[in-house]
Amino acid sequence: MRDADYMKQALKLARRGLGRTNPNPMVGAIIVKDDRVIAHGYHHHYGGKHAEINAIQNASESITGATLYVTLEPCGHYGKTPPCVDAIIQNNIGRVVIGTLDPNPQVNGKSVARLKQRGIETEVGVLADECRNLNEAHFKHMTTGLPLVTLKFAQTLDGRIATATGDSKWISSEPFRRLAHRLRAVNDAVMVGIDTVLADDPRLTVRLVKGRNPSRIILDSRLRLPPDAGVVKNREAAPTIIATTSHADDKKIAYWREVGIEVLVTREDEAGKVDLKHLLGILGERGISSVLVEGGAGVITSFLRQNLADKAVIAIAPKIMGKGVAAVGELNRREVSQTLKLSFNKIYRMGEDLVVEARFNPASG
């Protein structure tokens, strides 16, 4: 088999850690000797053994002189676990094939250099794009300090997310709602505006699928969150943060902090609301590498207007509403050439809905 074929196997293993390794990246590894795979390993969960260590410990025979295939550059520093590079050297692995370098400044190229210094044949860049895409949140966070932002919403065929009276349950089908919960489970945080909380009273937890609850972030520049909101009643389920501004009432800030909900005072934007870029920077500093934005329309529009979104997952329901709440508001684009451009990653049916997964072109706007 070719190196690319073995790397595909390692990538398949790595995906098993989806939603469990954050804030660490997903990594898969296999060990090959005499054209036979003699060990598999992947990073199961944050704080657990890394993929390389699991593969080494799972080997069915001596790995001296064998080839290690790993999707991401092995770590060379002490973190939650000892350096993987040490284990590779100590076990006399003869060759290491790496999908892509790790952008983490503590690792980036250092481990490769050390392996080569020890005389271990090392190759980097096999299925590099696939390996980077697997951990796109990790790569963005490490290179920019900001989390990867995904917009998620369901709309009718004519682009409405609610009726004129505000009713939005349910525009999407049950299968897409399960997908929405899977997206929550694989993101570090889920974010909504206060209007969505007031209208829909979401809990913002993972219920329809198995998975961990993300941190919950409520954009509430005037602290209008009611004490009986669902995110308050089940505040033990997940960390909850209210992002507000200096115009918020000090007594309300004190109240929320007393009941165990964090209040984060951010800078204001031109409209006097939470400065989203400033907020994303704070979240990135806290190690949050991915944020799922669930609405409402004003929040979605703000992210688009400021070019802060990386991806979108949109359900288009086979319904026409007419007058109602548009999914996206005014973006101040006066010519077609100014429109936000996207590239479609996937388009597929899910229940009754058509689902579009797309990536925003950072050069547009």
N, C-alpha and C positions, 0 to 999 in steps of 0.2 A: 504493500500500500504506500501511497505517497504521503508526504508530511501533511498536506492539506486534509487528507482523509482522516488521519489521526486527530488533527486539530478539530475537525467537525465533531468527533466523538467527545472531545474535551469540552467543546461548547455546549453540547447536549447535556453533559453532566452539570456544567456550571448553572444552567437554567433551573436546576432542581432547587437552588438556593433562593429563587425569586421571592422577594418579600420577607426574607428571614435574615439576610446578612447585613442589611442597612445598619449603620452608615458605611460599612465595609462593602467592597465590590463583590459581585458573584465571580467565582473562579472555579474552573474545572481542570483536572489533570489526569493524564494516563501515562503509564510506563510501559515501554515496548522493548522487548529483547528478542533477538533472532526472528524478527518479523511477527512476534506474538505479543499481544497485550497481556501483561502479567499483573497489572494493578490499575484500579480506578480510584479516583478520589475527587471530592468537591467540598467547597466551604459550605457547611450545613447551616450555620447560624452565627450571628455576631457573638464574638467571644470564644467561639469554638475553634478547633484545629483548622488550619488552612488546608486548601486542596492538596498541596504538595505533600504535606505531612500525612494526611489521610491516605494518599496513594502509596507513599513509602511504607506505611504500616500495614497496608492491605496487600502488599506484594506476596505472590504465591511462591516466589523463589528469590534467590539472590539478585539484587539489582545492580551489582557491580558491572560497569561498562554499558548499562542500558541507556535508553534515550527517554528523557522526560519531556512530555508535551504539556504545556501549561498556557492557559488563555491570557494570563496577565503576568507581567514581570514579578518574580518572587520577591518577597520582602527581605530586606537586609538589616532590619532594625528591630529592636524590642518594642512591642506594643502590648496587645492582650496576650500574645503568644511569642515564643522565641523566633529569631530570624529563620526563614525557610532556606535561605542560601546556605547557612551552616549545615543543615541537615542534608542538603544536596551534595555538598563537598564531603561530609563525613561518610556518606554512603557510597562514595566512589561512582556516582553516576557519570557516564562517559560523555553524554551529549544532552544539551537542553535546547528545545525548540519553543520559542515564546511567541504568542500571538501579537502582543503589543507591549510597549513600555508602559509603566505605571506613571501617570502624571503627578502623583504625590511627590512633593519635593524631597521627602525623606528617602525615596526609592529611585526616582526617575534616572535610569541609566546606571546608577551606582551598583546595583546587583549584577547587571550584565558585565560591567567592568571587572567586578570581583571574580565572577565565574571564569572569565577569560584569563585573568591573572593566574588563576589556579590551573590553567591548561585545559579547561573544560570547553569543548567545542560548543559554541553558543550561536544560535540563529534567531533573529527577531523579525517579525513582520509576516508570518504565515497567517493568512485570513485576518489581516490587521483590521480592516473595516468592520468585519463581523464582530471581532473581539471588542472593538471600541464601542460599537453600537449596543452591545450587551450591557455595558456599564456607562451609558451616556450621561446619567446623572452624576456619577463619580467623576467623569472627565470634565464636565462643565464646572462642577463645584471646585475641583482642584485647580482648574486653569483660570477661573474668574472669581471665585469666592462666592458665587451666587448659586442658588438651587435651580435645577431644571424645572420649568413651569409648564404644566399641561392644563389646557382648558378643556373642561368636560361639560357638555350640555345636550339636552334633547330639544328638538324643535319640530314644528310642523313643516310640511312641504313648502309653505309660504313664509317660513322663517320666524314663526312665533313660538315663544316659550311659555306663554300664559295668555289667558283671555283678557279682555279689557277690564274684567272685574278682579283679575289676579289669580284666577283658578289655573293650576298647572298639573293637577293629579288626575290621571297620569297621561302625559303626552307619549312617553316611550312605553315599550312593551316590557314584560317581566324579564325576558332574557337580557335586555340592555341594562335593566336595573341591577341584575346580578353582575354584569360586567362593571358597572359603576362601583360596586362593592369590592370587586377584585382590584380595581384601580386604587381605591382607598388603601387596600391591604399592602400594595407594593410601593406606595408613596410615603415619605416621612411625615408629611403634613397635608391636611385638607383645609381649604380656605373658602369662606363665604362672606358675603356682606350682611350687614344687619337687616336689610330689607328682606333678604331670603329667610333669615331666622324668624322675623316677625310674620312673614307670610306662610311659611311652610313648617316651622318649628322642627327642623331636622335634628337628629341625634348625632349624625356625622361619624357613626361607628361602623364597623364591619359586622354584618349580620347574615347576609344571604349566602356568603361563602366562608370558608375557614381562613383565618388570617388575623394578624395583629391590628389593633386600632392605631391610626395615625394621630399625631398631635392635631388639635383642632384650633384654627385661628379665625376669629371673628373680627371683621373690619367694622369698627363702631366708633366713628370720630366724635360722637356726642354721648356715648354710653347710654344708649337706649335699650340695651339688652334687659328683658324682664327677668325677675328672680325665679319665675316658674318655667323658664324655657327648658326644653329638653336637654340642651347641652349643660345646663346648670344642674338639673335634677340627677343626671348620671355623670357628674363631674369626676367620679372615681374611675370611670371607664377609660379615660385617656387624658393626657395633659391638655388643658384648655387655656388659650391665650386670647385676651381681648386686645387688639391693636387699636389705639386711640390717639388723640392729639392733646396738646397742652390746653385746649379749650374745654376739655372734659372737666366735669365737676370734681373737685378734690374729695368731697365726701363720698361720691359714688366710687371713685378709685379706691378709697380706703375700705369701703364695704366689700367690693369684689375681692380684694386681697385678703380680707378677714375670712371670707368663706372659702378660700383656697383656690381662687382663679387668678391667674397672673394677668396683670394689666401692664401692657407695654406702651409707653408713650413715645410716639415717633414724631418725626418732622411732618409738617403739613405740605400738601401740594398747593398749586395755585388756586384750587377750589376750596381750600380749607379742610380737605379730607386727608386721610392717611397717605403719606408719601410712599407709594408702593415700592419704588426702587430702594429707598432707605430701609424699608421693612425687609425686603428680600436680602439686603446686605446683612442685617442683624440676624436673620434666620441662618444665613450661610455661616456666619461666625459661630453660631451655636451648633454647627455640624449637620443642619438640615439640608440635605442635598437634593430633595425633590418635593415639589408642592403641586397638589391637585387643586385647581380652582374650579369650584362648582357653581359660581354665580353670586348674585343674579346678573341681569343685563348690564347694570351700571358698572359692576366690577369687571365683567368680561370686556366691556367697551374700554374701560380704563387701561387694562392690560394690553389690549390691541393698539390703542392710541399711542401708548408709550413704547411699543415694540418690546414688551417684556415677556411675551409668551414664546415658548419654543415649539410646542406641539398642541394639537387639538384632537379630541375624540368626540365626534358629533353624531348623535342619532337623528336621522331624518325620518319622522313618522309619516305614514301615508294618510295624512289628514290635512285639510285646508281650513284655516280658522277665520281668515279675513281680519277684521280689526282686532288688535290684541297687542301684547308686549313683544316688541322685536328682540331677537336674540342679541343683536349688535346695534348700538346706537350711532350717533354722529362721530365720525372719525376725521372730519375735516379734510377729506380727499376730494378735490374738485375736478380731477381728470383721471381717466382710466389708467394712465401711466403711473399715477400715484397710489393705486390700490395696493393693499397688502397682498403679497404673493405667497402661495403655499405649494408644496410638492406633496402629492398623495402617496402615502406609504401603503395603505390597504383600503379597499372598499369591499364591503361584504354584507350579506343579509344576516340579521340576528332577530329571530322572531318575525314580527311584521315590519321591523325597521330596517333601513339602510344605514349602515355605520361607516363613517369616513374617519380614517386615521391619517392625519396630515402633519407636516412639519412646516413651520414658517421659515421663509427665506430671510435670513438676517440682513441681506443687502437691500431688501425692499423697504419702502417707507423712509 
